[in-house]
């Protein structure tokens, strides 16, 4: 077999200065084998020398040592003139020759890990400041500006792309050069924004100017509807287990609506420490339940509204085991998202061609980050989370006091209701939802829908409301359905009338003092 020849590279000099050194030795070795001279800085140069790769230190090339604890290493005309020179400009090339400056053809740089440093639990202001890279961004910006003459690499995922083209043609194509330069400017924009956010964020949650950076996960087949284009982006600064960090084990590509609903489902089950299952349809839960184990929780959640559960999203806060998978097997489910799947569960569920299986790892719930809602021409920004409501926070306002079982059911319903579109009502009994009224313009209509969904199961149930009852009618409709206890924020000018209705109907009612609309 004839060995394929490697094209002689048209590029002669590369500068390498990287904070993340993974993969750099292999890349540099291949460049060196092609006859490309390598210039490098302190730590990177030391690594390359240790690997036996010929390298010239920046200090030896410029004639100036690294200064000020490494703050000044590459800020020198011999570096930046070599990067910025336009090769077709005769004046530029004459000036390089006059001052004995080498044209630098490849710039491989990644930056001090500023965001990683400031994300640490305890980071001093001084440590953060010292992790603001100066020389690296300057070289990257210069090389990206001159991309027609210089190949610039900021992402280690592109090492093989560059090597492949160099071996094939001895050069890097104009299209690839442009792509690499685009990536650099996007990277620098994110880097600078993270520094600005850190400095301004030390003073306030909502800075005067907000720059957002998200990494594309994938293009979608379409948006909410087939006539809309869609894509999914990940917030690189949030590391909480989520739909954005999920690993897809099986099934076709997720849709726009799958992703949105899977997120809502997962956020519900994060609320509970006990084995819990949530079944979501069109952004709202149709069934949520706590069980003795995860299979029991799923069974009870499905029984809450089996008609609405057709074509739904299922979230579990425990590993999906074989028993749970067998319970799911007869039903049409779009997505199952949970910490993990047993091998037996995967074997059962993967026989269903259209189901998507998503694994997110051990669950944890945080309130870090901000909640963003886009409007035409603007952006609404708010903090995440909600004040914790526990038995200690409840204020009983009726003559009749709740039983311990009613308190447990009310707190369960309260947590579920945080994730239902407002105006919202949740009926629950025995730590499972029995009826949910979501997204109504009138609160009493939300009660009527929950009562209709619950039917006979409403007898002896509790009712949670996301905001106060403006009139007694919602209480009266609930009592007629069989509700015995109510949990709500309170705060209406007609609270006295609402409380009087509950007393008259023999119900118990508690106030939380916390409202949570969810639009």
N, C-alpha and C positions, 0 to 999 in steps of 0.2 A: 504494500500500500504506500502510495506517495504521500509524504507528509506535507500538509498545506503550508505554503510559505506565509510569513508574516510581513505585512507591508512596512516599509521603512517610514518611521514617523516624520512628519513635516514640522513637528513641535519639538523644541530643543530644551526648554527650561521650565521647571515646575516649582512652585513654592507650596510647602505643606506646613500648616499650623493648625492643629486640631485639639480640642478639649476632649471630645469623645474619640478615643483612639482605636475603637473596635474596627477591625478590617483594614486599617490603614497600612499595616506592614505588608500585607499581601498586595495591595494596590500599588504601593511605592516600589515594591520589588519588581512588579511587572513593568512599571514605567522605566525603572533603571535598566532592565534587560533590553528595552527598546532604545537605549542610548540617551534617554532624557535625563539631564542633570537636575538634581533635587536640592533646593535650598530649604532650610527648615529652622524653626525656633527651638529654644531650650528643651522642654520635655519631649516634644515630638522628635527632635533631632537625636536625643539620647536613646529613645526607643528604636529608631531606625538604625543607629550605629550598633546597638546591642543585637539587632537582627542581621547584622552584616550587610546592610544596604549602604552604598556610598552616598554620603550626604555632606553638603557644605552648610555650616551654620550661618545664619543671617549676620551675626556679628562679624564673622570673618569676611563675608562678602561686602558689607557696608563700611567696615573699618571702625564701627562704633559698638561698644558693649551694650548689652541689655541694661537698662537703667531703672531706677526708682522702683525696686522690687518687682520688676517685670512689667511695669506700666508702659514703658517705652521699649519696644522691641523692633517693630516693623515700620514705624513712622519715619521714613527716610526717603529722600528723592530717588535713590538707586532702586528702591522697591517700587514706589508709585509711578515714577517715570517709566520704568520697565513694564508696568501693567497698563498704563494709560496711553502709551504711544500707539498712534495709528500707523500700521505698517505701510500703507500706501501713500502716506504723507512724507515726502522727501525731507522736509524740514525737521519733522519729528525724528526720523531715523538718523539724520545728520547730528542732531543734538545728542541722541543716545551714544553715537560713536564718539563724539567730542568728549563726553564725560565718562566714557568707558562703562556704560550701563548696558546690561544684557536685557533684551526683550524677554519678558516673562510670559510664557504661552499658556500655562495652566496654573490656576489658583485653587487650591483645595483647603478650605477653611471651615471649621465649625466653631461655635462660640462658647464662651464661659456659660455654664448652665444656670443662668440667672433665675429663671422660673423655678427650677428644681430646688435651688438654694432657698428662695423666699417661701417656698411651700413647706419647708421644714417647720416643725412645731416651735422650736426656739431658734430664731435667727436674729442676730444683732443687726442694727442699722449699718454698722461699719462693715460687717461681713457681706451684706447685700450690696453695698456700694462697691466693694472691691471685686464683686463678680459682674460688674458692668464692663463688658468688653469694648475696647476702643479701637485697637489696631485691627482686629478681625473684621468688624463691620466696615472699616475704612477700605481694607483690601477687597472685600466682597463687593462693596458698592462700586469701586473703581473698575473691577474686573467685569461686573455685570453691565456697567455703562459701555464698556469696550468689548462686548461679547462677540462682535464680528471678528475680533483679533485674539481674544483670550477665552479659553474654556474655563468656566468657573463652576466649582462643585461645592455645595453646602450640605448636601444630603448623602450620607454613606450608601443609601440605596442606589445611587447613580454611579457608583464606582464601576460596576460591571458594564453599564451602558457605555461609559467612556472607553473602557478597555476594549470592548467588543468592536467599536468603530475604529479605534486606533489600530487594532490588529488587522482589521479588514481593509482599510484604505490609507492608514497612516495619518489620518486627520479625523476631526469631529465635524459632522455635517452642520450646515447653517441652521437647520431646523432644531437639532439637538442643542446647539449653542443657545438659541433663543429660548428654548424650553428651560434650560438650566439657569439662564439669567432671570427669567420670569420667576422661577422658584426662589432665587436669591432675594429679589425685591419683596416678595410676599413674606419671606422669612424675616427679613430685616424690619419690615413693618410690624410684624407680630412681636419681635424682640423689643423694639422701641416702645411699643404700646404697653407691654408688660412692665417695663421700667416706669413709665409714666403712671400707670395704674397703681403700682406699688407706692410710689412717692406721694401721689395725691390721695391714694386710698388710706394712707396712714392718718389722714385728717378727716375723711368722710367716706360713707358707703357709696354715695353716688357722685362721682367726679363731674366736674363741669363739662368735660368732653369725654365721651365713651367710645373707645375703639374696640370692636369685637373681631375675634379671629377664631375661625372654626376650620377643622380639617375635613375634607370630603371623605366620607366612608364609601359611598357608592351613588351612582346615578340610579334612579328608579324608573320603572316602566312608564309611570305617569304619576301625577299628583293625586289630590283627593278624587278627581274625576278624570276620565280618559282624555279629555281635551286639554288637560293641564300637564305641563312638564314638571318633573320633580327630582329632587336629589336629597340625600341624607348627609348631614354634617355632624361632626363630633366636637364638643368643647374639650380642648386638650388640657384645660386647667382643672377639670373636675374628674376625680378618680373614683368616685362612688360606683359600686356595682349598679349597672343600669342597662337599658336597651342599647345605649351607645357603646358599651363595653362587651356586649353579649357575643358569644361565639355560636354561630349557627352550625348545628350538627347534621341537619337533614332538611330537605324540602326545597321548593323553588324559592326564588328571590322574594324577600319581603316587600310588601307594597307600602305606600305612604300611610294608608289607614292602619295596616298591620302594626307598623312601628309606633304610631301614635297610641293605639289601643294597648299594645304590649307594655308601653311605658306606664299608662294609667293603671293597668292590672298589677304590675310589679310594685308600684308605689303603694297600692293598698296593702298588699301582704307584708310589706316592710313595717307596717304599723304594729304588727302583732308578733309576740314572742312564741305564742302557742302555734301548733300546726294549723295553718290557715290556707284556704284556697279562695281565689277570686276569679269570677267569670265575667268578662267585659264584652259589651256589644255597643258599637257606635259611641265610644268614649265614656259610657256609663256602665256601672256594674249591674248585672241582672241577678247575680247571686254571689254572696260572700258568706263563708262559714268557718268557724273554728271546730276542730275535731279531736278525737282521742289520738289519731294519727293522721298522716296526710291523706291517706285513702278515704278515711271517714270524713275529713274536711271537704275533699272534692265531691264526694257523694252528696253531702248535705248542701253544698253550694249549688250543685246542678239541680237538685230537687227544688230549690227556691223558685226557679222559673225555667223549667226545661224547654218550653217553647222558644223563649228568647235566646236560650243558650245555643241554638242552631247556628253554626258558622261563627263561633265566638273565639275569643282569646282567653286562655287559661294561664293564671300565674299561681305558683306554689311557693311557700317560703321554706320548704324542705325538699330534700332530694326526691325526685319522682321515682318511686319503686315499681316493681312488677305488678303489685296489687292495684295501685293507682292507674297504671297504664291499661290494665285489663278493664277497669271501670270506664276509661275514656274510649276504648276501642270501638264500641258500637256507634259513637256519635261523630258528627261532622265538626271538627275543631280546626281552626285556621292555624293557631300558634299555641305552643306550650312553652312558657318561660319559667325557669326555676334555677336554683343553685347548681343542680347536677342531675344526671340520670343514671340509674343502675344499668348494667349491661342487659339485664332481663327486660327492663322498661324500654330501652332503645330497640331491642330486637322486636318487641311487640309493636311499638309505635312507628318504626321505620317501614313497616309493611304497608302503612297508609301513605300513598304517594304524595298527597297534597299537603300533609301536615308539616309545619315548620317546627323544629325543636331548637330552642335557644337556651344556652347554659351561661350563667353569669357569675358562678362562684359564690362563696359565703356572703350572705346579705348583711348589709349594715346601712342604717339610715342616718344621714346628716342633713343639716340645714345650710351647708356651705353653698356659695354661689348665689346667683340672682335668678329670679323668675322673669322671663322676657315675654312680652306680648306685642306683636307687631300690629300697627295700624297704618293706614295709608298716610305716607308722609312723616311717620314718626314711630316712636318705640316707647311702650310703657314698661317700666322696670320696677320691680319690687323685691323685697327679701323673700326667701323661702321659709317654709315652716309655719307653725301655728302654736300658740301657747298650750302647754300640756294641761289637759283636763283630767283630773283624777277624782276619786271619791271625796277627798278633802276639799276640793273646789266646789262641790255641788251645794247649792242652797235650796233646800226644800221650801216651797212657797205655799203649799196646800196643807190642809188639816191632816190629810192622810199621808203617812210617811212611806217611802218605798221600802220594799223588802231587799235583802242582800242580793237575791237573784235578779230582781228588777234593776238594781244598780249595775250589776255586771252586764246585763243585756243593754241597758241604756248607754253605758260607756262603749260597748262594742258598736252599737248603732251610730254613736257619735263619731267614732273613728272612721267608719265606712262612709258616713255622710260627707266627710271632708273631701271625698273624691267623686262626689256626684255633682253634676252640673246644676247650678241654682236656677230658680228656686227649687229646693230639694227636700224630700221627706223620705225617711227610711223606717220601715216597720221591721222589728226583729224579735225573735223568741228563741230561747235556748242557744244563744250565741250563733245564730244564723239569720240572715235576712229572710223575710217572708214576703215583703212587698216594697218596691221602690218607685217613688214618683219623682221624675227628674226633669229639669229644664223647663219649668212652667212659669208663665207670666203671673199667675195667681197662685198663692200658697195653698188656698183651699182646694184648687184643682189638683195640685201635687198630692195632697192628702187623698183625694178621691181616687187618683190613679193608683197610689200605693195600696189603698183599700181594695180596689178592684183586682190588682195583681195578687194580693194576699188571699182573698176569698175567705174561706172558713179558717185558714191558718192565722188570721188576724186576731182571733179570740185569745185573750190573755197576753197579747204582744205589747211591746213598748214602741214608742214613736220618737224619732229624733228629727229635729228641724234645724236647718243651717242658719236660720235667722229668726227673729221674734215673730209671733203671730200678731198681725195688726188688728184682728177681730176674733171673737170667740168661735166663729163658724168652723175653722179648721179643727178645733178641739171637739166640737159637737159631731162632726163627720167621723173623726177618729173613734170617739166613744161608741157611736152607732156601729162601727165595724168590729168593735171588741177590744180596742186598745185600752190598757189599764194604767199605763204610766207614760209620762212625756218628759223629754229632755230638750231644752231649748235655751237660747242665750238670754231671753228677756230683754227689756229695754224699750218696749213699746209704751206709748202714752196711754194705751188701753190695757196695760198689764193687769190692772185690778179686775177688769171685766173678764179677761181670759182666765185668771186665777179663780174667779167666782164661778165660771162655767165648769172648770175642772172639779171644784168642790161640789157643785150641784150634781155632777155626773158621777161622783164617787171615785174620781181618778186621783193619782198622785202626780205632782209636777215638780221638776227641779230646774233651776236656772244655772247656767255656766258662766254667764258674763262674757262669753267669747263668741263672736260671729265669724263665719268663714264662707263668704260667697266664693263660688268657683265658676267663673264664666268660661 
